[in-house]
Amino acid sequence: MGAARSGIRSAATLLVALTVVTACAPSSPSASPSAGASAGGVASPSAAPRRTGSLVLVGRILTLDDPPVAEALLIEDGIVAAVGTRDAVTARASAGVPVIELGERVAYPGFIDAHAHWIGDRDRYGVETPAAAMDLAIRRGWTSISEQWVNQERLSELTRLAADRALPLRVDGYLALNFGEEFFGDWYADREPGAVDDHLRIRGLKIHLDDGWGKHLNWAADDLTATIGRANDAGWQVSVHTVSSAAEELVLDALEAAIGPAGPNPLHHRIEHAIQVTDEELARLVAMDIATVIHLDGAADWVLDPEFLAAFDRDDPGEGGALIGRWRDFVDAGLHVASATDAPWTFPDFTLTDDMGRPVDHIAAGMDGRGRTTNETPAWLRDQLLTAEQGLRAVTLDAAWVLGDETRRGHLATGTLGDVTILSGDVTHATPDAIRAMTVSATIVGGLPAYCPDPAICSPLGR
């Protein structure tokens, strides 16, 4: 238990500024990137098309669309071509397309980890290569991961991987504008946001506004407002780390200056972590339609960490519980709320075990609020728990909205990407513990199995 708390404490310390990571990790910058560095450092992907697949799934399919449950799904050349009844969909499929009977298994839209550092911070949890890091994510059922702190070196690595067709899942990169009080300037200015290829998008910019305890602000108000204004004008989404309500108020002021007090928010500017939010700040989030990223699995441990509590001058989160961990309040207010791993920063002692970092952990933890350092639901979270359906949206449909790709990902409908995660059971009809016990039967990206341990699924695919 002490070791776990020590790991969580380390995560809270470094979660925002990433100062130690930047100083220690091989992929960290030794100096701030120059304003024009991004243009020269980005590799052009090969012109060869990426391989995609075709298949039919038959069984229980939760679409997060209309109809919400389907009997069959057809993916053609990596894109969903039909959703509906078994007879209608199988009749539509071309001869030779494999038909997979799900049986007791259930298919979901590919799960999306909307805020993580699987690749960039792999050294922190003892992983040597990008391939190994991505494999760990894929084995957990993630079909998309968002790399939330990308400097020039990491950008070059990602684009090389894209050029080599070495990204087995989809990656959304966010270019870092600072760590702690070291600022990189507008080094993104020589490029435009968008796709490098069909597996890599450079979607937005990352701002670390306060530290992991919410005790120290890294930005002055005028600088933050000007920076977000320039990014918004240039068409870049901004992703802003906030823990304290002081940081929340600061970024809301900056966003209001950029898009107005009532939005709209076409670029889907987003708030990360949102640990402490007042009623007034919540109302402003709703008015501007600001996306919110939380950590259903891991946030309770973070808030319960003694150093976090000390930073807020309290012994118990319940003393300020009305402001902390407002999961249900966010959802009920109508915000787009994604849950994400923040891998590896929510891993106790930066150690990834088989029973963590999974989509099922987020759905289950949203239902019972249990953390890694306690088996009991914290009192201050009891009225903030979510349903399984709400947790499922947080790792599918709302996660796709947070990434600004909700038309293609997060649900299964004609024309969406053929990304599917198949689990051993139905999360909408299970207890939190039963959900945690579910296994991944297959992770399918673009109609192809990126991970397929289940012979009943793999055999028809020739795997």
C-alpha positions in Angstrom: 0.0 0.0 0.0 2.8 2.4 0.8 4.5 1.7 -2.5 1.3 2.4 -4.4 0.8 5.7 -2.6 4.4 6.6 -3.4 3.8 5.9 -7.1 0.6 8.0 -7.1 2.4 10.8 -5.3 5.1 10.8 -8.0 2.5 10.9 -10.7 0.8 13.8 -9.1 4.0 15.7 -8.7 5.0 15.4 -12.4 1.7 15.1 -14.2 1.5 18.7 -15.3 4.9 20.1 -15.9 6.6 16.8 -16.9 9.8 18.5 -15.7 11.5 15.3 -14.6 10.3 13.4 -17.7 11.8 16.0 -19.9 15.0 16.1 -18.0 15.4 12.3 -17.9 13.7 10.7 -20.8 15.7 10.0 -24.0 13.0 11.5 -26.1 12.9 14.7 -24.2 14.2 18.0 -25.7 17.5 19.4 -24.6 16.5 22.9 -25.7 13.3 24.6 -26.8 12.3 23.9 -30.4 12.8 26.8 -32.8 9.8 28.4 -34.4 10.5 26.7 -37.8 11.6 23.4 -36.5 8.4 21.5 -37.1 8.4 21.9 -40.9 11.9 20.6 -41.4 11.6 17.7 -38.9 8.4 16.1 -40.2 8.9 13.1 -42.4 6.5 12.6 -45.4 4.7 9.2 -45.2 5.0 6.8 -48.1 2.5 7.2 -50.9 1.7 3.5 -50.6 -1.8 3.0 -49.2 -2.2 1.4 -45.8 -3.6 -2.1 -45.8 -7.2 -2.3 -44.7 -9.6 -5.2 -44.3 -13.1 -6.4 -44.8 -15.2 -8.6 -42.5 -18.7 -9.3 -41.2 -19.5 -9.4 -37.5 -22.6 -11.2 -36.4 -24.0 -11.1 -32.9 -24.5 -8.4 -30.3 -23.0 -5.1 -31.5 -23.4 -1.9 -29.4 -23.2 0.9 -32.0 -23.5 4.0 -29.9 -25.6 5.2 -32.8 -29.0 4.3 -34.3 -30.0 1.5 -33.9 -28.1 1.3 -30.6 -27.9 -2.5 -30.9 -27.4 -4.3 -34.2 -27.2 -7.9 -35.2 -24.5 -7.5 -37.8 -21.9 -5.2 -39.1 -20.0 -5.1 -42.4 -16.6 -3.5 -42.8 -15.4 -3.0 -46.4 -11.8 -1.8 -47.0 -11.6 -0.5 -43.6 -14.9 1.5 -43.5 -18.2 0.5 -42.1 -20.4 -0.3 -45.1 -23.6 -1.7 -43.4 -25.1 -2.0 -39.9 -28.4 -3.9 -39.3 -29.9 -7.3 -39.3 -28.0 -10.5 -39.9 -29.8 -11.2 -43.2 -29.5 -7.7 -44.6 -25.8 -7.3 -43.7 -24.6 -10.7 -44.8 -26.5 -10.4 -48.1 -24.6 -7.1 -48.7 -21.2 -8.7 -48.2 -19.1 -9.7 -51.1 -18.2 -13.4 -51.7 -15.2 -14.4 -49.6 -15.5 -11.8 -46.9 -15.0 -13.6 -43.6 -18.1 -13.9 -41.3 -17.3 -13.9 -37.6 -19.9 -15.2 -35.2 -19.5 -13.4 -31.9 -21.5 -15.8 -29.7 -21.4 -14.5 -26.2 -18.9 -11.9 -27.0 -19.9 -8.2 -27.7 -18.6 -5.8 -30.2 -18.1 -2.1 -29.4 -16.9 1.0 -31.3 -13.1 1.0 -31.0 -12.1 2.3 -27.6 -10.3 5.7 -27.6 -7.8 6.8 -25.0 -8.1 10.5 -25.4 -5.3 11.6 -23.1 -2.2 9.4 -22.7 1.6 9.2 -23.2 1.9 5.5 -24.1 4.6 6.2 -26.7 6.3 9.4 -25.6 6.8 8.5 -22.0 7.3 4.7 -22.5 10.7 4.8 -20.6 8.8 5.9 -17.4 7.0 2.5 -17.3 9.9 0.4 -18.5 9.1 0.0 -22.2 11.8 0.3 -24.8 10.2 0.7 -28.2 7.2 2.4 -29.7 6.0 -0.9 -31.0 6.0 -2.5 -27.6 4.1 0.6 -26.1 1.5 0.5 -28.8 1.1 -3.3 -28.4 0.3 -2.8 -24.7 -2.4 -0.3 -25.6 -3.9 -2.6 -28.4 -3.9 -5.6 -26.1 -6.1 -3.6 -23.7 -8.6 -2.8 -26.4 -7.6 0.7 -27.4 -7.9 1.3 -31.2 -6.9 5.0 -30.8 -4.5 6.8 -28.4 -3.9 10.5 -28.0 -0.3 11.4 -27.3 -0.7 14.5 -25.2 2.8 15.9 -25.0 4.7 15.8 -28.3 7.9 17.8 -28.8 10.0 18.0 -31.9 11.8 14.7 -31.3 8.6 12.9 -30.6 6.9 14.5 -33.6 9.7 13.2 -35.8 9.4 9.7 -34.3 5.7 9.6 -34.9 6.0 10.8 -38.5 8.7 8.2 -39.2 6.5 5.5 -37.8 3.7 6.7 -40.0 6.0 6.7 -43.1 7.1 3.1 -42.2 3.4 2.1 -41.8 4.4 1.1 -38.3 1.3 2.6 -36.4 -1.0 -0.4 -35.9 -3.6 1.9 -34.1 -4.6 5.5 -34.6 -2.6 8.2 -32.9 -3.6 11.8 -32.3 -0.6 14.0 -31.4 -0.7 17.3 -29.4 2.3 19.6 -29.8 3.7 20.8 -26.5 3.9 24.5 -25.9 5.6 24.3 -22.5 6.7 22.1 -19.6 6.7 23.8 -16.3 8.0 27.3 -16.8 10.0 26.5 -19.9 8.2 27.8 -23.0 8.6 26.7 -26.6 6.9 29.5 -28.4 4.6 29.1 -31.4 6.8 26.3 -33.0 3.7 24.9 -34.6 3.2 28.0 -36.8 4.9 26.5 -39.9 2.5 23.6 -40.2 -1.3 23.1 -40.2 -3.3 20.8 -38.0 -4.6 17.7 -39.7 -3.8 14.2 -40.9 -0.2 13.0 -41.7 -1.8 9.8 -42.9 -4.9 7.7 -41.9 -3.3 6.5 -38.7 -1.6 9.8 -37.5 -3.2 13.2 -36.9 -1.5 16.2 -35.4 -4.7 17.5 -33.9 -3.8 20.2 -31.4 -1.6 22.0 -28.9 -0.9 21.1 -25.3 -0.6 23.7 -22.6 0.5 22.8 -19.0 -1.3 25.5 -17.0 -0.7 24.3 -13.5 1.2 21.6 -11.7 0.0 18.2 -10.6 -1.3 19.5 -7.3 -2.9 22.6 -8.7 -0.7 24.7 -6.5 1.5 26.5 -9.0 0.4 28.3 -12.2 2.9 28.2 -15.0 1.4 30.9 -17.2 0.6 34.6 -16.7 -3.0 35.5 -17.7 -2.1 37.8 -20.6 0.4 35.3 -22.1 -2.2 32.5 -21.9 -4.9 34.6 -23.4 -2.7 35.7 -26.3 -1.3 32.2 -26.9 -4.8 30.6 -27.0 -6.1 33.4 -29.2 -3.3 32.9 -31.8 -3.9 29.1 -31.8 -7.6 29.5 -32.2 -7.2 32.0 -35.0 -4.8 29.5 -36.8 -7.3 26.7 -36.5 -5.6 24.7 -33.7 -7.4 23.0 -31.0 -5.9 23.6 -27.5 -5.7 21.1 -24.8 -5.1 22.7 -21.4 -4.0 20.9 -18.2 -5.9 22.2 -15.2 -6.1 20.8 -11.7 -7.1 23.7 -9.5 -10.1 26.0 -9.8 -7.7 28.9 -10.1 -6.3 27.3 -13.3 -9.8 26.6 -14.5 -10.8 30.2 -14.1 -7.7 31.4 -15.9 -8.2 29.1 -18.9 -11.9 29.9 -19.1 -11.1 33.6 -19.3 -8.6 32.9 -22.1 -11.1 30.7 -24.0 -13.8 33.3 -23.6 -11.6 35.9 -25.1 -11.0 33.6 -28.1 -14.5 32.2 -28.8 -16.9 34.4 -26.8 -18.8 33.6 -23.6 -21.3 31.4 -25.4 -19.0 29.9 -28.0 -19.5 28.1 -30.3 -16.4 25.9 -30.0 -15.9 24.4 -33.5 -12.3 23.4 -32.7 -13.4 21.5 -29.6 -11.0 23.2 -27.2 -10.6 21.0 -24.2 -9.8 20.9 -20.5 -7.6 18.1 -19.1 -8.1 16.5 -15.6 -10.6 19.2 -14.3 -10.1 18.0 -10.7 -11.4 21.1 -9.0 -14.3 23.0 -10.6 -16.7 25.4 -9.0 -20.4 25.8 -10.0 -19.6 29.1 -11.8 -16.8 27.5 -13.7 -19.0 24.5 -14.7 -21.6 26.9 -16.0 -19.0 28.6 -18.1 -17.8 25.3 -19.5 -21.3 24.4 -20.5 -21.9 27.9 -22.1 -18.8 27.6 -24.3 -19.3 23.8 -24.9 -15.7 23.1 -23.7 -14.8 19.4 -23.8 -13.6 17.8 -20.6 -11.2 14.9 -20.0 -11.2 13.1 -16.7 -9.7 9.9 -15.4 -12.3 7.6 -14.0 -9.6 5.0 -13.2 -6.9 6.8 -11.3 -8.4 10.1 -10.3 -9.5 8.9 -6.9 -6.0 7.8 -6.0 -4.6 11.1 -7.2 -7.0 13.1 -5.1 -6.4 10.9 -2.0 -2.7 11.3 -2.3 -1.4 13.0 0.9 0.7 15.5 -1.0 -2.4 16.5 -3.1 -4.4 16.9 0.1 -1.6 19.0 1.7 -1.5 21.2 -1.4 -5.1 22.1 -0.7 -4.6 22.4 3.0 -7.0 19.7 4.0 -6.9 16.2 5.4 -10.0 14.9 3.6 -11.3 15.6 0.1 -14.8 15.7 1.7 -13.9 19.1 3.1 -14.0 20.5 -0.4 -15.8 17.6 -2.1 -18.4 19.7 -3.8 -15.6 21.0 -6.0 -13.6 17.8 -6.6 -14.2 14.9 -8.9 -17.5 16.2 -10.5 -18.0 13.3 -12.9 -21.8 13.1 -12.8 -22.2 16.8 -12.6 -20.2 17.2 -15.9 -22.3 14.5 -17.6 -25.6 15.8 -16.3 -24.7 19.3 -17.4 -24.4 18.1 -21.0 -20.6 18.4 -21.4 -18.7 16.1 -23.7 -16.8 14.0 -21.1 -14.0 11.6 -22.1 -12.2 9.3 -19.7 -8.6 8.6 -20.4 -5.7 6.7 -18.9 -3.0 9.5 -18.8 -0.6 6.5 -19.1 1.7 6.1 -17.4 1.1 8.9 -14.9 -1.8 7.2 -13.1 0.1 3.9 -12.8 1.2 3.3 -9.2 5.0 3.3 -9.1 4.8 3.7 -12.9 4.2 0.0 -13.2 1.7 -1.3 -15.7 0.0 -4.5 -14.6 -2.4 -6.6 -16.6 -5.4 -5.4 -14.7 -5.0 -1.7 -15.4 -4.8 0.9 -18.2 -7.8 -0.8 -19.8 -11.1 0.7 -21.1 -13.0 -1.7 -18.9 -11.2 -0.2 -15.8 -12.6 3.2 -16.7 -16.1 2.0 -17.2 -16.1 0.0 -13.9 -14.4 2.8 -11.9 -16.9 5.3 -13.1 -19.6 3.0 -11.6 -18.1 2.4 -8.2 -15.3 5.0 -7.7 -12.8 2.5 -6.5 -9.2 3.3 -6.9 -6.0 1.3 -6.7 -5.2 2.3 -3.1 -8.6 1.6 -1.7 -11.4 -0.9 -2.2 -14.1 1.5 -0.9 -15.9 4.2 -2.8 -14.7 7.6 -1.4 -17.6 9.4 0.3 -17.1 12.5 -1.8 -17.6 10.4 -5.0 -20.8 8.6 -4.1 -23.1 11.1 -5.7 -20.8 11.5 -8.7 -20.8 7.9 -10.0 -21.8 7.1 -13.5 -23.8 4.4 -15.2 -22.1 1.8 -17.4 -23.6 3.5 -20.5 -22.2 6.8 -19.5 -18.8 5.3 -18.9 -19.0 3.6 -22.3 -19.6 6.9 -24.0 -16.6 8.4 -22.2 -14.3 6.0 -24.0 -16.1 6.0 -27.3 -18.4 8.7 -28.6 -17.4 11.5 -26.3 -13.8 10.6 -26.6 -14.1 11.0 -30.3 -15.7 14.4 -29.9 -12.8 15.5 -27.7 -10.5 14.6 -30.5 -12.6 16.4 -33.1 -13.3 13.2 -35.0 -16.8 12.3 -33.9 -18.1 11.8 -37.4 -15.6 8.9 -38.0 -14.9 7.4 -34.6 -16.6 6.5 -31.4 -19.7 4.9 -33.0 -20.5 2.4 -35.7 -22.6 3.6 -38.6 -22.3 3.6 -42.4 -19.2 5.6 -43.3 -17.4 5.5 -39.9 -13.9 3.9 -39.6 -13.9 0.2 -39.2 -12.5 0.2 -35.7 -14.0 -2.3 -33.3 -13.2 -3.7 -29.9 -14.6 -7.1 -29.1 -15.0 -8.0 -25.4 -15.9 -11.2 -23.7 -19.1 -9.7 -22.3 -21.6 -6.8 -22.3 -20.5 -3.9 -20.0 -24.1 -2.5 -20.0 -25.4 -5.7 -18.2 -22.7 -6.3 -15.7 -21.4 -5.2 -12.3 -18.2 -3.2 -12.0 -16.3 -6.3 -10.9 -17.7 -8.4 -13.7 -16.6 -5.6 -16.1 -13.1 -5.6 -14.8 -13.0 -9.4 -15.3 -13.8 -9.1 -19.0 -11.2 -9.8 -21.6 -10.4 -8.5 -25.1 -11.3 -11.0 -27.8 -10.0 -8.8 -30.6 -8.9 -5.2 -31.3 -9.8 -4.4 -34.9 -8.4 -1.3 -36.6 -9.5 -0.5 -40.2 -11.1 -3.9 -40.6 -7.9 -5.7 -39.7 -7.2 -7.5 -36.4 -4.4 -5.6 -34.6 -4.7 -8.0 -31.7 -6.6 -11.3 -31.8 -6.1 -13.8 -29.0 -9.5 -15.6 -29.3 -9.4 -18.5 -31.8 -13.1 -18.2 -32.4 -12.5 -14.7 -33.8 -9.1 -15.3 -35.3 -9.7 -18.5 -37.2 -12.2 -17.0 -39.7 -9.6 -14.3 -40.3 -6.9 -16.7 -41.0 -5.0 -15.7 -37.9 
